[in-house]
Amino acid sequence: MRVHPAVLSLPDVRPFREPVADACRSAEDALSSDTLLNGRREVLIRHGDRVYRLRHTSNDKLILTK
């Protein structure tokens, strides 16, 4: 039995948090990664009772890990 694609429905997959574009209303609100890293390849960020590591990779990407 073949089902027509219009009959299928997808679950509601709206994000549970606001998108980044909405969080930074303008370019002036955004922080530069150079400002955050301050010449280093990685920094530790305390958020509440947890510590995260923000690392600038050799491929020019940023990785945030717990």
N, C-alpha and C positions, 0 to 999 in steps of 0.2 A: 504494500500500500504506500503510495507516494503522498507526502504532505506538502501542500503549497507553502512556500516560505512566509507568506503574509499571515498564516495562522500561528506561527511561532512568535513567542514574545520573549524579550530579554528582561532580566531582572533590573531593577532600578539600581544603578551603580554610581550615584552621585557621591562626590567626595565628602567625607565627614568633617573636613576642615576647609577653611577658605583657601583658594588657590594663591600661589605666590604673587601673581599679578595683582590680586586684590589687596594683599598684605602691604605691598609697596605701591603706594598710590602714584608716585612719580620717581624719576631717576634720582632726585635729590634725597629720597628716603632710603635708597639702597646703600649698603656699606660695601666698600671696595675690599676684595680679598687681600690686597696689599696692606690695607689698614689693619685687617684682622691678623694677618700673619706677621706683619712688621719685620720683613726680611728673613723670616725663618721658614723652614720647610714644613713644620708642624707646630700646632699649639694645642694645649689642653683647655677645654671649656667646661667650667662647672655650671651645671643646670640643676638647681635643687640639691638633692643629695647624691647626684650622679656626676661622673666626669666623662666627657667625650673627647675624642682626639680628632682634630681637623688636620688633614694631611694634604699637601700639594704634591702631586705625583710628578714623575719625570715626563709623563705624557700630557702635562699641563691640565690635569683634572683635579678636582677637590673630592676628598673622601672623608666622610664623617662617620666615626665608629664609636661604639660604647666601650 
